[in-house]
Amino acid sequence: MNWGVFEGLLSGVNKYSTAFGRIWLSLVFIFRLLVYVVAAERVWSDDHKDFDCNTRQPGCRNVCFDHFFPVSHIRLWALQLILVTCPSLLVIMHVAYREAKEQRHRAAGGDDCRCIYPNPGKKRGGLWWTYLLSLIFKAGVDVVFLYIFYRFYRNYTLPRVVKCELPPCPNVVDCFISRPTEKNIFTLFMVVTACVCVMLSLIEAAYLIGKR
């Protein structure tokens, strides 16, 4: 990852965000992205390798693992983080479009012409709607993924032992998940931070509407 480019994007998002938006961005970057990169990937790196079942029937372990882990936590979190940060980049692109339009207007009419956007980063007109819709989209993405996690992993927790009787397993087989307690802690941490981010996005949306 090119951290210089990433730092530039973060500074741009911070520049055009409200105070609530800056708190949201800090929460996503520190408590979600860094935890994901530094710790969560390592915790789930052995989920398939150390998924043990008390049978050596060929194919039984793979079938049971696919049944209880239809989609990896890591891949779901990666997709969630990508989708939840994209709307902030759309705001930056909208501001960049305004700045480019203002430069073309000045080049055509000279420095004495009336400005189209005296402050391109001011949240008015189309930019206000872009920012508001980005907040709603971010909150919606987090809510959808919280529901997906709840459907796949009931109560957001993993059991220590799962019983599997899917073919080609010869009978009811006990399978053991690697480090379930540690994985449950990280799962609940990511769920709580996602809930806080949803609340911040909704509060910021209400703040924007009330201020207008």
C-alpha positions in Angstrom: 0.0 0.0 0.0 1.2 3.5 -0.9 0.8 5.2 2.4 1.7 8.6 0.9 -1.3 8.5 -1.4 -3.5 7.2 1.4 -2.4 10.0 3.7 -3.2 12.5 1.0 -6.7 11.1 0.6 -7.3 11.1 4.3 -6.2 14.7 4.6 -8.5 15.6 1.8 -11.5 13.9 3.4 -10.7 15.6 6.7 -10.5 19.0 5.0 -14.1 18.9 3.7 -15.7 17.0 6.7 -17.5 18.3 9.7 -16.4 17.6 13.2 -18.5 14.4 13.3 -17.0 13.4 10.0 -13.5 13.7 11.4 -14.4 11.6 14.4 -15.9 9.0 12.0 -12.8 9.0 9.8 -10.5 8.6 12.9 -12.6 5.7 14.1 -12.6 3.9 10.7 -8.8 4.4 10.3 -7.6 3.6 13.8 -10.1 1.2 15.2 -11.2 -0.6 12.0 -8.6 -0.4 9.3 -5.5 -0.7 11.5 -7.0 -3.4 13.6 -7.9 -5.3 10.4 -4.5 -5.0 8.9 -2.4 -5.5 12.0 -4.3 -8.1 14.0 -7.5 -9.5 12.4 -5.9 -10.9 9.3 -3.4 -12.9 11.4 -6.2 -14.2 13.7 -8.1 -15.7 10.7 -5.1 -16.8 8.7 -5.4 -20.4 10.1 -9.2 -20.7 10.0 -9.2 -23.4 7.3 -5.9 -25.1 8.1 -6.7 -25.6 11.8 -10.4 -26.5 11.3 -10.3 -30.1 12.7 -12.9 -32.8 12.5 -12.9 -36.1 14.2 -12.9 -38.1 10.9 -10.6 -38.7 8.0 -13.3 -39.1 5.5 -12.1 -37.3 2.3 -14.0 -34.1 1.6 -15.9 -34.1 5.0 -13.7 -31.3 6.5 -14.0 -29.1 3.5 -17.8 -29.5 3.2 -18.3 -28.8 6.9 -16.0 -25.7 6.8 -17.8 -24.3 3.8 -21.2 -24.9 5.6 -20.2 -23.1 8.8 -18.0 -20.4 7.2 -19.8 -19.6 3.9 -17.8 -16.3 3.6 -14.7 -15.5 5.5 -14.9 -12.7 8.1 -11.7 -11.1 6.6 -13.1 -10.9 3.1 -16.4 -9.5 4.4 -14.6 -6.9 6.4 -12.4 -5.9 3.5 -15.4 -5.4 1.2 -17.2 -3.5 4.0 -14.2 -1.1 4.5 -13.9 -0.5 0.8 -17.6 0.3 0.3 -17.8 2.4 3.4 -14.9 4.6 2.5 -15.8 5.2 -1.2 -18.5 7.8 -0.6 -15.9 10.1 1.1 -13.8 9.9 -2.0 -16.8 11.0 -4.1 -17.0 14.2 -2.0 -13.4 14.9 -2.8 -14.0 14.3 -6.5 -17.0 16.7 -6.4 -14.9 19.4 -4.8 -12.1 18.8 -7.4 -14.7 19.1 -10.1 -15.8 22.5 -8.7 -12.3 23.7 -8.5 -11.5 22.7 -12.1 -14.7 24.4 -13.2 -13.8 27.6 -11.4 -10.3 27.6 -12.9 -11.8 27.2 -16.5 -14.2 30.0 -15.7 -11.4 32.3 -14.6 -9.3 31.4 -17.6 -12.1 32.3 -19.9 -13.3 35.5 -18.2 -10.2 36.8 -16.5 -9.5 37.4 -12.9 -12.1 40.2 -12.6 -15.0 37.9 -13.5 -17.6 36.8 -10.9 -16.7 33.6 -9.1 -18.9 30.6 -9.7 -17.7 28.9 -6.5 -16.1 31.4 -4.1 -15.4 28.5 -1.7 -15.5 25.2 -3.7 -15.4 23.1 -0.5 -18.4 24.8 1.1 -21.3 22.3 1.4 -24.0 24.1 -0.6 -26.0 23.1 -3.6 -25.0 19.9 -5.3 -22.0 19.3 -2.9 -24.5 19.4 0.1 -26.5 16.6 -1.5 -23.4 14.6 -2.3 -22.2 14.9 1.2 -25.6 14.0 2.7 -26.1 11.0 0.4 -22.6 9.8 1.2 -23.5 9.8 4.9 -26.7 7.8 4.2 -24.8 5.4 2.0 -22.1 4.8 4.6 -24.6 4.1 7.3 -26.5 1.8 5.0 -23.4 -0.2 4.1 -22.6 -0.8 7.7 -26.2 -1.8 8.6 -26.3 -4.2 5.6 -23.0 -5.9 6.6 -24.1 -6.1 10.2 -27.2 -8.0 9.0 -25.1 -10.2 6.8 -22.8 -11.1 9.7 -25.8 -11.8 11.9 -27.3 -14.1 9.3 -24.1 -16.0 8.7 -22.9 -16.1 12.3 -25.8 -16.1 14.7 -25.3 -13.5 17.5 -21.9 -12.6 15.9 -20.2 -15.5 17.9 -18.5 -18.7 16.9 -19.0 -21.9 18.9 -16.1 -24.0 20.1 -17.5 -27.2 18.6 -19.8 -27.6 15.6 -21.6 -30.8 14.7 -21.7 -31.6 11.0 -23.7 -34.4 9.2 -23.4 -33.3 5.6 -22.4 -35.8 2.9 -19.7 -37.2 2.5 -19.4 -37.3 6.3 -20.2 -40.9 7.4 -22.2 -39.7 10.5 -22.5 -36.8 12.9 -19.0 -35.3 13.1 -17.6 -33.0 15.7 -15.5 -30.1 14.2 -13.4 -27.7 16.2 -12.8 -24.1 15.3 -9.3 -22.6 15.7 -9.0 -19.9 18.5 -12.8 -19.3 18.8 -12.5 -17.0 21.9 -10.0 -14.7 20.1 -12.1 -14.6 17.0 -15.2 -13.8 19.0 -13.5 -10.9 20.7 -12.4 -9.4 17.4 -15.8 -9.9 15.8 -17.6 -8.2 18.6 -15.0 -5.3 18.5 -15.6 -4.8 14.8 -19.4 -5.0 15.3 -19.4 -2.4 18.0 -17.2 0.0 16.0 -19.5 -0.4 13.0 -22.5 0.5 15.2 -20.7 3.6 16.5 -19.9 4.6 12.9 -23.5 4.2 11.9 -24.6 6.4 14.8 -21.9 9.1 13.9 -23.1 9.1 10.3 -26.7 9.5 11.2 -25.9 12.3 13.8 -23.8 14.1 11.1 -26.7 13.8 8.6 -29.1 15.3 11.2 -26.6 18.0 11.9 -26.3 18.9 8.2 -30.1 19.0 7.8 -30.6 21.0 11.0 -27.8 23.5 10.0 -29.3 24.1 6.6 
